[in-house]
Amino acid sequence: MSELSTEFNKILRDELITQLRTIHPNVSEADIRKNWDVVADELGEVQFVFESETDTVHRIASAVTTGLTEGAGISGVDVEDVEPIVADVYRRVLTQFNHQVAGTELADVLSQEADLELSRSVKAMNERLQEYERRLDRVQQAELKNQGFVHLSDTYFTRYPPAQPEKCWRTGFELPEVNAGYAVSREAGSSDGDRFKLSEKLTESLKEGTDCALLGPSGSGKSTVCKEVACQWYEERRGDVFYRESDRSAKLNERGILEEQIVQAEGSTLVVVEDAIREEAKNIFYLIDRFRNDDSVAFLLDSRDSEWHRPDIEWPTHRLREIKESDLEIHTLPRIDRRECERIIEHFERTTDSTVPDSPDEIYEEVASSTGVGEMLQLSYHLSFYTLEPEVGDQSEKGVTSLANTVQNVIMEQESSDDDHLSLKFGILLNLLNAADVGVRTELLYVLAEDEEDHRRINELLKQYEGILVFSTDEEVITDQTGTLRTTHEFWSTLYLQELPEIIGERDASWEFFGCLKALFGIFDSAEERRQIRRRLRQRNIAFFEQIDDRPRATADNIVESIYRLGQRQPGLSRLYGETGLDGTDHLPDVCTPSIAPKSALWKGVMHFRSGNFKLASDESEEASRLLEDIDNIPEGEKKQIKGRCWNCIGASERERGEIDKARRHVEESIRMFEEVDDDSGVASARFHLGRIHWVESDFECALDQLERALDVFRDREDSRSISTTLNTIGLVHRDLSNFDEAERRLQDSRENAKEAGDERSEARALNHLGEVERYQSNYSDAQSYYKQGRKKARKVGDIHCEAWLVHNLGTIKKRQGELDEALERFEQARTIKEEMGNKRGIAISSNYAATVHSLKGEYDEALEKVDRGIEILTEIEDDRRLGELVRTKGVVAKNRGNLDLAEQKISESLSIFEDLDERKWRADSLIELGSVLVKRLELDTAEELFREAHEIKQEISDEAGTSRALGGLGLVSEYRGDYDEAVRRYTESGAIAQEVNDVESRAYVLSRLGSVARRRGQYEVSRACLEESKRLFSEMGNTRRKARVNRLLGDTALATGRYDRAEEQYLRALDTFEDIGDRYGRARCHFGRGKLALKREEPDSARDLFRKSMTHFESAGATTRGRRLLQGLDDDLEDVREL
């Protein structure tokens, strides 16, 4: 054994001498050889092979450390530094020793003396050492991570599985998602017209040992291309891959850690560094220099092109600058063209299993920009709307989009950068000027500077955000430029302003916003301030200032109007504009036309109206009217025009709040004022709102008269936006008249005019109503597509009012598809937002739909609470049509509870309301519900008449789901009459339609009835199969009441087949539910079934008690006739029960 230790010690010493010099820059091979005797003394006669390998590694590492520190006098060497190297050497020495002695005399000696198989012993120890190495590797990986790097490996991808594809398109692609193929491979066109994949082109260069840099604008998709190259390298097992994502918090300040990993790596090593030119990552250039002659190591860098070409980057050595300038092969990420946009959309649809209804050309026009900045980010942002279903106005629950996250990071950086918030004000003003289409002029950014220090700070901010928010042209230094700067896409700036209140709070955001407005507007009144900015910029002739000097009033009016027009175009920004100040001026320039003050308040009223804040819209319009009265030098005609617009906005706002009489008074007064000054456009606008009032009152004839008159004027004036909004309402009227073809034609025309006007708010509303037209005709897939498109538009412009309706309508689709919990969640979301907006009619409608879901779930108290609240609201605002819907819902809840008398009363009441209003669609719905009540009373002839009338109406108006329900009712009449062939025919026809339109509730109901008919015919297996499938569907829906009824029918089938225990189990299960939800009719049927079961079990006394209970419940439910008919079918020896 002494020979073994000696041989082992020798090999270990040679390997350690070779490897240990890497642990410390001051440790050389000579030092180790010179002091090895000290190390050997410390090692002693360690029986390396037989001791615990963990203890052995620790003992060797301790011995080496002692020898180096005490013998060589080298400080700074720790055991923790030495252990990873010792573990690696120890494992390799064991393997090497095994190869050297195997088959030799030494192996025989070892086998004889220790009775060991050396190879088996070493193999087992080797495996344990590898596990120890893995533990140490985790330490090394942590060190790499501290430098911002990850090492791609099977373990890494196992530990970090990819997220769902639809989430990646919202939040950005990480390495696991790229490795899974979720990201699209970017292509570009070559000079010969062919297209190539950028990742493949980069890989070809890297394989040849050429280091590369990929440049492109912010948000263009550079990092995703780099990740694709890295993942392909890893998948092809070319060699180790070390990847550093952009991370300002993790600095590459200990490059030796990465260097050591590269040295130890096997195969062709790839190192990828994002944003490599930044200070926190710039040390990578040292390693590029270190491995410049090693073809087995390749580096791929990425950078924003603006940062890469900045002339003021400081380099520690000339050599590093030379590497950046000369040693790297530069690749530029191409702009997204129309073909690439279409290809990306197709890939998105495949990976997310989604459909993008907008054309690629439309989407391309939305994301294309003059700079190419953020094109890929914006495209991902737009596409994410086709999979995203967050709460109204909230992105937190489902994942913030990568674009929104980018914007938020800029805001947070600016907010925390200095105490006086100059950085934040800089960001707000710059993005305001860009979004308002004023133009980001250098001279206007300097209005924020109060002294020379502020001026220098703005210079610094311009440099800091060059390539992010602003871009220099013609190789000029950004701070030397005057006039309009190149900037990000205006959508980026709009999103910045939308996110501002979310990051710093609404109150602070409004305060900072108004601080910027005050500074901006102040430049128009102060020639001295303009002079100071000229001096600081060393520019005597600044075109915009000369324009102010020449035309101060017109220039100021135009800028103010542009700022406020932004809020009207993007109503989601209305929170920034707040309420008009106590002085009523909002710090407007003194040189402005006097009428600008009341107009600005009115413009705020309009933006609040468009955002859905109807109370504030009305208040601002009232304030505008008050300001108008305080100004004497406004011509009378102009004063009446402004007054008319104020009254019009108040009328529209009060209509939405349900104050119909107040709304009518203001709109009619508005018409009178406009007529006095011959303002045809104003009259038409007021007639539009009067038509909306008539529509709310279901006076459709008067509504169409007013709307068509308004439309004629708007067409004459080629006012596309007004044409769109008017056609939208005309489409609604035809929808409610069930003229669906005409409704669709008008709404499509409305959408096209909205596009022409660039009015995304009107387009969103047209899409919403197109979805309703499709839904009313049971085209649920098309309806859902329209709703999602509309929601994308509504969220983009911040129209929370419209978005709330779209969320509500998506809930109606979920309800039809049997997803009751999700439907209820959406109805509640919509109702909450409408409450915040003060939209009484909307509150009542969403409450009604929520009540119908509660009723289906057997939650009758919750349903009635919402119904009664809605009835109270609609009675107050006198909206009879919606009142009819709520009254009917109250009747349906009563029917589901088994209170047939109250059900018949309420549903009949709703029927009368709809007959008075000539509302055919809703009248047919009430006919179906009333028919189902009468079937339970066995008034089959009347029920059949109602179902036939409903069926005729539903067919005429192309309401497929309604047609299915009417057919189901006719099938029920036939079943109760014993005409089973006709019942099956009707049920089958009903089920086919339900299947076609994906009406899960109707499908489940039809299956339950087919199961009932099969039982009556003695087809018990068919019965059981139909009922079990029906039960499954109702269970998935969460429809507790229907599920209980299917359980009762399963009990009937089990009873008919002699499975008495099973029958009792099903009856009791159903009875528990019916008692919990208070369904009298359901309890009656369960007790009757249990009575029949008692008869089969020859328990007549128990049967009599159960039949008596059953009749008590039938009577309380108002279904006495039905109960007696059932009793009449009993055996003759229960005559006393039959006479109940």
KOLLOTI-871264 format. One record per residue (C-alpha): residue in one letter; z, y, x. Coordinates in steps of 0.5 Angstrom, whole numbers, plus 500, padded with zeros to 3 digits. Layout:
! residues N
aZYX...
//
This chain:
! residues 1140
m500500500s501505506e494504508l492506501s496512501t493514508e486513506f488517499n491523503k485523507i480524502l484529498r485533504d478534505e476535498l482540497i480544504t473545501q475547494l482551495r479557498t476559491i483561489h484567493p480572496n484572502v485565503s480562508e478555510a481556517d487558514i488551510r486547516k491551520n497550516w495543513d501540516v506544512v502541506a502534508d510535510e511537503l506532500g510526504e509519501v507521494q504514491f498518488v495512484f502510481e505516479s504520472e498524473t501530470d507530475t502528481v498534480h504539479r507536486i500537490a499544487s507546489a506543496v499546497t502553494t508552499g504550505l500557504t505562502e510559507g506556513a500561513g504567510i499568504s502572498g500572491v498564491d501561484v502554482e498556476d492558480v492552484e493546478p486547475i483546482v488540484a486536477d479537478v479534485y484529484r480526478r474526483v478523489l480517485t473516483q470517490f476512493n474507488h467507490q469507497v474501497a471497492g469490495t472492501e478488505l483494502a481492495d483485496v489487499l491492494s489486489q494481492e500486493a500490487d496485482l492490480e484491478l483497482s477499478r481498471s487502474v483508476k479508470a485509465m488514470n481518470e481518463r488521462l486526468q480528464e485529458y489533462e483537465r481539458r488542457l487546463d480548460r483551454v487555459q480557463q477558456a482563454e481567461l474567459k475570452n479575455q473577459g469577452f466571454v465564450h462558453l458554448s459547448d460541442t467543442y466550440f461549435t466543432r472548432y467554429p463551423p458556420a459560414q455559408p448562409e449568403k455570407c452571414w446575411r452580408t457580414g452578420f450572424e455569429l453564434p455558429e450561424v445562429n445555431a445552424g438556423y440561418a438567422v430568422s426567428r423574430e416575431a411580433g404581434s400581441s395585443d390579441g392579434d396573435r404572433f409570438k417568437l420573441s426568443e421563446k418569450l424570453t426563454e420562458s422568463l429565463k427558465e423561471g429564474t427571471d433576469c431579462a434585458l432586451l432593448g431596441p435601437s441600433g441595428s435592429g437585431k437584438s444581438t441575433v435574438c440573444k444568440e438564438v436564446a443562447c443556442q436554444w438553451y445549449e441545444e436543449r442541454r439546460g445547462d452551461v451558457f456563457y456568452r459575451e458579444s459586444d466588444r469594447s476592446a475586451k473589458l469585464n474587469e475580472r468578474g471572479i473568472l466568470e463567477e468561478q465558472i458559474v459556481q462550477a457549472e452544472g444545470s441551469t446556467l445562462v449568462v448573456v451579455e450584449d451592450a451590457i450598459r456600456e462601461e466595458a461590460k457594466n460589471i456584469f451587474y455585480l454578478i447579477d447581484r451575487f446570484r440574485n437568490d440562485d434560481s439556477v442562474a439566469f442573466l440576459l442582457d441587451s442594450r440600445d434603448s437610448e443608452w439604457h435610459r441615459p440619465d448620466i450613467e455613473w454607478p459605483t453603488h446604489r444597489l447596481r443602479e437598483i438592479k438596472e432600474s427594478d430587478l430586470e424584466i424589460h423586453t423591447l424588440p418590436r419594429i419590423d412591420r410589413r408582415e415581418c419583412e415578408r417573413i424575413i425575406e422568405h427565410f432569406e430565400r430558403t437559407t440562401d437558395s436565392t430569389v428576391p425579385d423585388s416585392p416585400d412592400e418595395i423592400y419594406e419601404e426602403v428600410a423603414s425609418s421613423t426611428g427604427v434604427g438599423e432596420m434589420l441591418q439595412l434589410s440584410y444589406h439590401l438582401s445581400f445584393y441578391t447573392l453578392e457578386p463582388e468586383v465593381g465598386d469593391q466589397s473587400e473580396k466577398g465580405v463587407t456587409s454588416l451595415a457597411n462595417t458598422v458605418q466604417n467603425v463609426i468613421m474610424e472611431q471619429e477619425s482617431s478620436d482627436d487630433d483636430h478631426l473635430s469628431l470626424k467633421f462632426g460626423i461628416l456634417l451631421n450625415l451630410l445634412n441628413a442625406a441632403d434632406v436639409g435636416v440635422r439642426t443643432e445650431l448647424l452642427y455648432v458652425l464647426a466650433e471656433d471657440e468655447e472648447d470646440h463648443r464643449r467638444i460638440n456637446e460631448l459628441l452629441k452625447q456620445y452619438e446619441g442613440i447612434l446618429v441622433f436621438s433626443t425627443d420628449e425626454e429632453v437632453i440632446t444638447d438642449q434641443t434646437g431645430t431638427l433632430r431625429t436621426t438615422h435613416e438617410f440611407w445610413s448617412t449616404l453610406y457613411l459619406q460613400e465609405l468615407p473615402e475608403i477609410i481615410g483616403e479620397r484626398d483627405a475625405s474631399w478635404e474634410f468634406f470641403g472644410c465642412l461645406k466652408a463652415l456651413f456656408g460661412i454661417f450665411d455671411s456672418a451675423e456675428e457667428r450666428r449671434q455667438i451660436r445663439r449665445r452658446l445655446r442660450q437661445r435667442n430665437i432660433a427659427f433657422f437663423e431667423q429665416i436667414d435674417d429674413r431671406p438670406r439669399a433665398t435660404a442660402d440658395n436653397i441650402v447650396e442647391s440641396i447639398y449639390r442635388l445630393g451629389q446628383r441623386q447619389p453620384g457615388l458621392s461625386r469624389l467628395y465634391g471633387e473639382t471646382g476650386l481655382d477661384g471657381t467658388d467652392h466657398l459658396p456663400d457671398v449672399c447667394t445669387p450670382s448664378i449659383a457659382p456656375k450652376s454649382a460647377l454644372w451640378k458637379g458636371v452632372m454628378h460626375f456624368r452620372s457616376g461615369n467620370f465623363k472626362l471630369a463631367s466635360d471639364e466641370s461643364e466647361e468651367a461652368s461656362r467660363l464662370l458664366e462669362d465672367i459674371d455680368n449681372i445675370p439676365e441674358g435669358e438665364k445665361k443662355q439657359i445655363k449655357g445650353r445646359c453646359w453644352n448639353c452635358i458636354g455633348a452627352s459626356e463626349r458621346e460617352r467618350g466616343e467623340i461623336d462629332k464633338a458631341r453633336r456640335h455641342v448638343e446642336e448648339s444647346i438646342r439653338m440656345f434653348e430655342e432662342v429663350d423658348d425653353d421647351s424643356g431644355v430643347a427636349s433634353a437636348r433632343f434626347h441627347l441628340g437621339r442618343i447620338h443617332w442611336v450610337e450611330s445606328d441611325f435608328e429612324c432619326a434616333l426614334d424621331q428625336l426621342e419621341r419628340a422629347l418624350d412628348v414634352f416631358r409627358d406634357r410637363e409630367d417630368s417622370r425622371s426625364i420620361s424614364t430616361t427617354l423611354n429607356t433609350i427608346g427601349l434600347v432602339h427597339r431592342d437593337l431593331s429586334n422589336f423585343d415586345e415593344a422594347e420590353r413595354r417601353l423599358q417597363d414603362s421607364r422603370e415605373n416612371a423611375k420609381e415614381a420619380g425616386d430615381e434609382r439610377s434610371e431604374a438601375r439602367a432600365l433593369n439592365h436593359l430589360g435584362e438585355v432584352e431577355r438575354y437576346q431572347s435566350n431567357y437567361s434566368d430572367a435576364q440574370s434576375y434583372y441584372k442583379q436587381g439593377r446592380k443592387k440599385a446601381r451600387k446603392v447610388g454609386d453609378i459605377h458606369c451602369e454597374a460596369w455594364l451590369v457586371h459585363n452583362l452578368g459575364t455574358i450569362k456566365k459565358r452562355q452557362g459555360e463558366l468561361d473563367e468567371a465570364l472572363e473575369r467579369f469582362e475584364q472587371a468591366r473593361t478596367i472600369k470603362e478604361e478609368m472612365g474613358n468610355k471608349r465604346g465600352i472598352a471595345i465591347s468588353s474587349n470583344y466579349a473577352a476575346t470570344v472567351h479567349s477564343l473558346k479557351g484556345e487562347y488565340d493570341e490573347a483573343l486577337e490582341k483584344v480584338d485588334r485593340g477594339i477595332e482600333i477604338l471603334t474605327e476611331i469613333e466610327d461606331d460601325r455596329r460594334l465594329g461589325e461585331l469585332v470584325r466577326t470575332k476576328g473571323v471566328v478566331a481565324k476559323n477556330r485556328g483553322n484559317l478558313d480563308l481569313a475567317e470567310q473574309k472577316i465574317s463576310e465583311s461583318l455581314s456586309i456591315f450588318e446588312d448596311l445597318d439593317e441589323r438583323k440579330w447580328r447579321a443572323d449571328s454572322l450568317i451562322e458563323l459563315g455557314s460553319v466555315l462553308v461546311k468545312r469547305l464542303e460548300l453544303d448548299t450555300a451553307e444550308e441557305l445561310f443556316r436557313e436564313a439565320h434560323e428564320i431571323k432568329q425565330e422571328i426575333s425570338d432568339e432561342a439560343g440563336t435558333s438552337r445554333a442555326l438548327g445545329g448548323l442545319g444538322l451539320v449539313s445533313e450529317y455531311r450529306g449522309d442524311y443521318d436521320e435528318a441530322v439527328r432530328r435537327y440536332t435533337e431539336s437544337g439540343a432541346i432548346a439549348q437545354e431549355v435555355n441552359d445554353v451549356e455550350s450548345r448542349a455540349y456541341v450537339l452531344s458531340r455531333l450526335g456522338s459523331v452520327a452514332r459512330r457513322r451508324g455503327q452505334y458505338e456505345v451510344s457514340r461513346a456515351c454522347l462524346e464522353e458527356s460532351k467532353r465533360l461539359f467542355s472540360e467544365m467550361g474550360n473550352t480547350r478547343r472543343k474538348a480537343r475535337v471531342n477527343r479526336l471524335l473519341g479516337d474515331t470511335a475507338l478506331a471503328t471498334g478496334r481499340y487501336d491503342r485507345a484511338e492513338e491515345q485520343y488522337l495524340r491528346a487532341l493533336d497536342t492541344f491543336e498544336d498548342i493553340g495553332d488550329r490547322y484544321g484540327r491538326a489535319r483531322c488528327h493526322f488523317g485519323r492517325g493515318k487510318l489507324a496506321l492502315k489498320r495496323e498494316e503500316p502503309d508507309s507511315a499511313r502515307d506520311l500521315f495523310r500527306k501531313s494531313m493534306t498539307h494542313f487542310e490546304s493551309a487551312g483553306a479546306t482542300t476540298r474537305g481533305r480530298r473528299l476524305l482521301q477519296g474514301l481510302d482503300d484502292d491500294l493507296e491510290d498514290v495518296r488518294e491523288l494528292
//
